[in-house]
Amino acid sequence: MTGKTLCIAVLSIVLAGAACSTQPQTDAAKPPSPEALLQAIPAADLEQVDRIHDMKNWRNPYLIVRPDGVALLDAADNAEIKLTPDQLLPALAALPPSNWPLGRVVAATEDSASAAEPDGAALRRNKGIVGGELRGAHVAIKWVPSV
């Protein structure tokens, strides 16, 4: 090998090493998606879920779909957490496993006061978005009548 060829070979190795060190992080370094976190919750026993008729006995997440978003009811302090549909899955994934005693299922209702036009169209749109997000994450939905 000539000096010039050796120099080019060494330079190529150095540049190749530098290129490898500046590549973005691998997928292993990324935090898990909300969908992946929700998959860690066991699937719901839908027979057990269907036996619950009095929603006072419901212990899993409870959603109220509204024209301007969705509310997640916190059973611990009976408070509403107002969310946009795109914030729903991360919020559900952040709940502790103890909030899912029935498995991967939520109860959902729509805000009956908003069912009339002009809010009705926005309510139906959000209901469809919420339903699609939950189905995409393999979270079962128990739709309950609004009161």
TORKOL-4160 file (C-alpha; in steps of 0.2 Angstrom, whole numbers, padded with zeros to 4 digits, m for minus):
147
<pt num="1" X="0000" Y="0000" Z="0000"/>
<pt num="2" X="0006" Y="0017" Z="m0004"/>
<pt num="3" X="0006" Y="0031" Z="0009"/>
<pt num="4" X="m0008" Y="0039" Z="m0001"/>
<pt num="5" X="m0019" Y="0023" Z="m0001"/>
<pt num="6" X="m0015" Y="0020" Z="0018"/>
<pt num="7" X="m0020" Y="0038" Z="0022"/>
<pt num="8" X="m0037" Y="0036" Z="0012"/>
<pt num="9" X="m0041" Y="0020" Z="0021"/>
<pt num="10" X="m0037" Y="0027" Z="0038"/>
<pt num="11" X="m0048" Y="0042" Z="0034"/>
<pt num="12" X="m0062" Y="0032" Z="0028"/>
<pt num="13" X="m0062" Y="0022" Z="0044"/>
<pt num="14" X="m0062" Y="0037" Z="0055"/>
<pt num="15" X="m0076" Y="0045" Z="0045"/>
<pt num="16" X="m0086" Y="0029" Z="0046"/>
<pt num="17" X="m0084" Y="0029" Z="0065"/>
<pt num="18" X="m0089" Y="0047" Z="0067"/>
<pt num="19" X="m0104" Y="0044" Z="0056"/>
<pt num="20" X="m0110" Y="0030" Z="0067"/>
<pt num="21" X="m0108" Y="0040" Z="0083"/>
<pt num="22" X="m0119" Y="0054" Z="0076"/>
<pt num="23" X="m0134" Y="0043" Z="0071"/>
<pt num="24" X="m0150" Y="0046" Z="0081"/>
<pt num="25" X="m0155" Y="0035" Z="0095"/>
<pt num="26" X="m0162" Y="0018" Z="0092"/>
<pt num="27" X="m0180" Y="0013" Z="0096"/>
<pt num="28" X="m0174" Y="0005" Z="0112"/>
<pt num="29" X="m0170" Y="0022" Z="0119"/>
<pt num="30" X="m0188" Y="0029" Z="0115"/>
<pt num="31" X="m0201" Y="0028" Z="0129"/>
<pt num="32" X="m0215" Y="0016" Z="0125"/>
<pt num="33" X="m0231" Y="0023" Z="0116"/>
<pt num="34" X="m0247" Y="0025" Z="0126"/>
<pt num="35" X="m0254" Y="0011" Z="0116"/>
<pt num="36" X="m0240" Y="m0001" Z="0121"/>
<pt num="37" X="m0242" Y="0004" Z="0139"/>
<pt num="38" X="m0261" Y="0000" Z="0138"/>
<pt num="39" X="m0257" Y="m0017" Z="0131"/>
<pt num="40" X="m0249" Y="m0021" Z="0148"/>
<pt num="41" X="m0266" Y="m0021" Z="0156"/>
<pt num="42" X="m0275" Y="m0037" Z="0154"/>
<pt num="43" X="m0289" Y="m0038" Z="0142"/>
<pt num="44" X="m0306" Y="m0035" Z="0149"/>
<pt num="45" X="m0318" Y="m0050" Z="0154"/>
<pt num="46" X="m0333" Y="m0043" Z="0144"/>
<pt num="47" X="m0345" Y="m0055" Z="0152"/>
<pt num="48" X="m0341" Y="m0048" Z="0169"/>
<pt num="49" X="m0342" Y="m0030" Z="0162"/>
<pt num="50" X="m0359" Y="m0033" Z="0155"/>
<pt num="51" X="m0365" Y="m0039" Z="0172"/>
<pt num="52" X="m0362" Y="m0021" Z="0179"/>
<pt num="53" X="m0379" Y="m0012" Z="0178"/>
<pt num="54" X="m0377" Y="0001" Z="0192"/>
<pt num="55" X="m0363" Y="0012" Z="0186"/>
<pt num="56" X="m0360" Y="0016" Z="0205"/>
<pt num="57" X="m0350" Y="0000" Z="0205"/>
<pt num="58" X="m0339" Y="0005" Z="0190"/>
<pt num="59" X="m0321" Y="0006" Z="0196"/>
<pt num="60" X="m0312" Y="0007" Z="0179"/>
<pt num="61" X="m0309" Y="0024" Z="0169"/>
<pt num="62" X="m0325" Y="0033" Z="0165"/>
<pt num="63" X="m0326" Y="0046" Z="0151"/>
<pt num="64" X="m0339" Y="0059" Z="0146"/>
<pt num="65" X="m0338" Y="0064" Z="0128"/>
<pt num="66" X="m0342" Y="0083" Z="0125"/>
<pt num="67" X="m0342" Y="0094" Z="0110"/>
<pt num="68" X="m0326" Y="0102" Z="0116"/>
<pt num="69" X="m0316" Y="0087" Z="0121"/>
<pt num="70" X="m0318" Y="0072" Z="0133"/>
<pt num="71" X="m0318" Y="0072" Z="0152"/>
<pt num="72" X="m0309" Y="0058" Z="0162"/>
<pt num="73" X="m0317" Y="0055" Z="0179"/>
<pt num="74" X="m0305" Y="0052" Z="0193"/>
<pt num="75" X="m0314" Y="0040" Z="0204"/>
<pt num="76" X="m0302" Y="0043" Z="0218"/>
<pt num="77" X="m0308" Y="0061" Z="0221"/>
<pt num="78" X="m0323" Y="0062" Z="0209"/>
<pt num="79" X="m0314" Y="0075" Z="0199"/>
<pt num="80" X="m0315" Y="0078" Z="0180"/>
<pt num="81" X="m0299" Y="0079" Z="0170"/>
<pt num="82" X="m0303" Y="0089" Z="0154"/>
<pt num="83" X="m0294" Y="0083" Z="0139"/>
<pt num="84" X="m0293" Y="0084" Z="0120"/>
<pt num="85" X="m0296" Y="0068" Z="0111"/>
<pt num="86" X="m0277" Y="0067" Z="0107"/>
<pt num="87" X="m0273" Y="0068" Z="0125"/>
<pt num="88" X="m0284" Y="0054" Z="0130"/>
<pt num="89" X="m0273" Y="0039" Z="0127"/>
<pt num="90" X="m0258" Y="0046" Z="0136"/>
<pt num="91" X="m0269" Y="0051" Z="0151"/>
<pt num="92" X="m0276" Y="0033" Z="0151"/>
<pt num="93" X="m0259" Y="0025" Z="0150"/>
<pt num="94" X="m0253" Y="0036" Z="0164"/>
<pt num="95" X="m0266" Y="0028" Z="0176"/>
<pt num="96" X="m0259" Y="0015" Z="0188"/>
<pt num="97" X="m0264" Y="m0003" Z="0186"/>
<pt num="98" X="m0276" Y="m0002" Z="0201"/>
<pt num="99" X="m0287" Y="0009" Z="0191"/>
<pt num="100" X="m0291" Y="m0005" Z="0179"/>
<pt num="101" X="m0298" Y="m0019" Z="0190"/>
<pt num="102" X="m0310" Y="m0025" Z="0176"/>
<pt num="103" X="m0296" Y="m0025" Z="0163"/>
<pt num="104" X="m0293" Y="m0015" Z="0148"/>
<pt num="105" X="m0311" Y="m0007" Z="0147"/>
<pt num="106" X="m0318" Y="0011" Z="0149"/>
<pt num="107" X="m0336" Y="0016" Z="0152"/>
<pt num="108" X="m0341" Y="0031" Z="0141"/>
<pt num="109" X="m0356" Y="0042" Z="0139"/>
<pt num="110" X="m0360" Y="0058" Z="0130"/>
<pt num="111" X="m0364" Y="0074" Z="0137"/>
<pt num="112" X="m0383" Y="0074" Z="0135"/>
<pt num="113" X="m0385" Y="0093" Z="0137"/>
<pt num="114" X="m0374" Y="0095" Z="0121"/>
<pt num="115" X="m0384" Y="0083" Z="0110"/>
<pt num="116" X="m0394" Y="0096" Z="0102"/>
<pt num="117" X="m0388" Y="0106" Z="0088"/>
<pt num="118" X="m0377" Y="0116" Z="0085"/>
<pt num="119" X="m0366" Y="0106" Z="0098"/>
<pt num="120" X="m0373" Y="0089" Z="0091"/>
<pt num="121" X="m0361" Y="0088" Z="0076"/>
<pt num="122" X="m0346" Y="0092" Z="0087"/>
<pt num="123" X="m0351" Y="0079" Z="0100"/>
<pt num="124" X="m0354" Y="0066" Z="0087"/>
<pt num="125" X="m0337" Y="0070" Z="0079"/>
<pt num="126" X="m0328" Y="0069" Z="0096"/>
<pt num="127" X="m0337" Y="0053" Z="0100"/>
<pt num="128" X="m0331" Y="0045" Z="0084"/>
<pt num="129" X="m0313" Y="0051" Z="0087"/>
<pt num="130" X="m0313" Y="0044" Z="0105"/>
<pt num="131" X="m0321" Y="0028" Z="0099"/>
<pt num="132" X="m0308" Y="0026" Z="0085"/>
<pt num="133" X="m0293" Y="0030" Z="0097"/>
<pt num="134" X="m0299" Y="0017" Z="0110"/>
<pt num="135" X="m0302" Y="0004" Z="0097"/>
<pt num="136" X="m0285" Y="0007" Z="0089"/>
<pt num="137" X="m0277" Y="0005" Z="0106"/>
<pt num="138" X="m0287" Y="m0011" Z="0109"/>
<pt num="139" X="m0297" Y="m0003" Z="0124"/>
<pt num="140" X="m0315" Y="m0010" Z="0125"/>
<pt num="141" X="m0329" Y="0003" Z="0127"/>
<pt num="142" X="m0344" Y="0001" Z="0137"/>
<pt num="143" X="m0356" Y="0015" Z="0131"/>
<pt num="144" X="m0368" Y="0019" Z="0144"/>
<pt num="145" X="m0384" Y="0030" Z="0142"/>
<pt num="146" X="m0382" Y="0048" Z="0147"/>
<pt num="147" X="m0392" Y="0055" Z="0161"/>
